[in-house]
Amino acid sequence: MANVAVIGAQWGDEGKGKIVDWLSERADVVVRFQGGHNAGHTLVINGTEFRLSLLPSGVVRPEKISIIGNGVVVDPWALLKEIEGIKSKGVTITPANLKLAENATLILPSHGLIDRAREESRGADKIGTTGRGIGPAYEDKVGRRAIRVCDLAFPDTLPAKVAQTLQHHNALLRSLGAAEVEAGPLVAALLEIAPKVLPFAEPVWRLLDEAKKSGKRVLFEGAQGAMLDVDHGTYPFVTSSHTHPGQAASGAGIGPSAVGYVLGITKAYTTRVGSGPFPTELTDDVGETLGQVGKEFGVVTGRKRRCGWFDAVMVRQAIKTSGIHGIALTKVDVLDGFKEIKVCTGYRYGDQVLDRFPPSPEIQAAVTPIYETCEGWSESTRGARSWAELPALAIKYIRRIEELIEAPVALFSTSPERDDTVLVHDPFAD
């Protein structure tokens, strides 16, 4: 049985949380491998809604092992708050079923201050970050000045490490006209939270190696989406980590051969939060309808998502650069009732026709979509749990998407509920 990596194939918010939760029934271990608490996954189980940011989506199944990998940047205060919030809904979370990589980088309050001050200084040219310090934390990681989970266990050396980090942070804050951060209170706050965080710390690479040797199935959960990848996304309007499945290996501490099947999640239309190019964006009544019916608001920020038609060019490119074997198509039911549904099959740039998503922001902002029109359906697909329950025109739409993106639909979802999912091909069977 294969391990499975789940990644978004658009700009995030594709419904990864529900799919990972649904697949986790077949897995033994669920691993978050990148991102931070800027991610937002919503699960609806028996009418109860769970909103997760740092915790892997498999955590609502306490009999599974959930891992926050070394590729994740972790705000320890946000993590504990999220754990308490999930516990209040009846989910048991202890160091027995939640493991935190001991070498994961911590997000400090100063990271958020830098993040927000930078965004403010950009004015109209904002990147659209959540302001939670994810980018600055990754910068510190690469710059070799980060505070990591394991550092919390050494109170004698922690102050010197914090001072080194703040030397850089305060220089940035001064240049941005923001207040500096004092080392003493920050060290005290870290020492106070250390005994609450350290019980979850583990060499998770060893746990995963043991799982591999014993034949256990691992589900790798990505955050954001392939088009927010720092290399392959709409740079600079991207996140600060690699969202592609290659990061599943390095961000968890396991060899790339262990990743196995790559499942890409994509909505039956397209959304985006924050700034950046969006060729198929609809600012008319159609776009407003997609947003209202699809309840398109960010889980973390509450920001309204921009909506548009399905972009087959973008998803096809994400599939090829990510090595996606099959896709999970979500929110098919949101398209119920549309007389016509459009799909982007190319871009027009001046007198050129492009069949790829260009890397240059200037071209991305200037292209116009080339659409193919599909006939819509009037019947409801909401809650469908088999092909037989879908209208013929909905099936035709799904098949056309498969042709355009050059990848099969492995499963599709017709509502936020866990069981309203149709399995076409089991990723764990490969």
Secondary structure as GFF3:
##gff-version 3
##sequence-region A 1 430
A	DSSP	beta_strand	4	8	.	.	.	ID=ss1
A	DSSP	alpha_helix	16	24	.	.	.	ID=ss2
A	DSSP	beta_strand	29	32	.	.	.	ID=ss3
A	DSSP	beta_strand	41	45	.	.	.	ID=ss4
A	DSSP	beta_strand	48	52	.	.	.	ID=ss5
A	DSSP	three_ten_helix	57	60	.	.	.	ID=ss6
A	DSSP	beta_strand	65	68	.	.	.	ID=ss7
A	DSSP	beta_strand	73	74	.	.	.	ID=ss8
A	DSSP	alpha_helix	76	87	.	.	.	ID=ss9
A	DSSP	beta_strand	98	101	.	.	.	ID=ss10
A	DSSP	beta_strand	105	106	.	.	.	ID=ss11
A	DSSP	alpha_helix	109	122	.	.	.	ID=ss12
A	DSSP	three_ten_helix	123	125	.	.	.	ID=ss13
A	DSSP	alpha_helix	134	142	.	.	.	ID=ss14
A	DSSP	three_ten_helix	149	153	.	.	.	ID=ss15
A	DSSP	alpha_helix	158	175	.	.	.	ID=ss16
A	DSSP	alpha_helix	183	197	.	.	.	ID=ss17
A	DSSP	three_ten_helix	198	200	.	.	.	ID=ss18
A	DSSP	beta_strand	201	202	.	.	.	ID=ss19
A	DSSP	alpha_helix	204	213	.	.	.	ID=ss20
A	DSSP	beta_strand	218	221	.	.	.	ID=ss21
A	DSSP	three_ten_helix	226	228	.	.	.	ID=ss22
A	DSSP	alpha_helix	246	250	.	.	.	ID=ss23
A	DSSP	three_ten_helix	256	258	.	.	.	ID=ss24
A	DSSP	beta_strand	261	267	.	.	.	ID=ss25
A	DSSP	beta_strand	270	272	.	.	.	ID=ss26
A	DSSP	alpha_helix	285	293	.	.	.	ID=ss27
A	DSSP	beta_strand	306	308	.	.	.	ID=ss28
A	DSSP	beta_strand	310	311	.	.	.	ID=ss29
A	DSSP	alpha_helix	312	322	.	.	.	ID=ss30
A	DSSP	beta_strand	326	330	.	.	.	ID=ss31
A	DSSP	three_ten_helix	332	335	.	.	.	ID=ss32
A	DSSP	beta_strand	340	349	.	.	.	ID=ss33
A	DSSP	beta_strand	352	354	.	.	.	ID=ss34
A	DSSP	alpha_helix	361	366	.	.	.	ID=ss35
A	DSSP	beta_strand	368	375	.	.	.	ID=ss36
A	DSSP	three_ten_helix	387	389	.	.	.	ID=ss37
A	DSSP	alpha_helix	392	405	.	.	.	ID=ss38
A	DSSP	beta_strand	409	413	.	.	.	ID=ss39
A	DSSP	beta_strand	421	423	.	.	.	ID=ss40
A	DSSP	three_ten_helix	427	429	.	.	.	ID=ss41
###
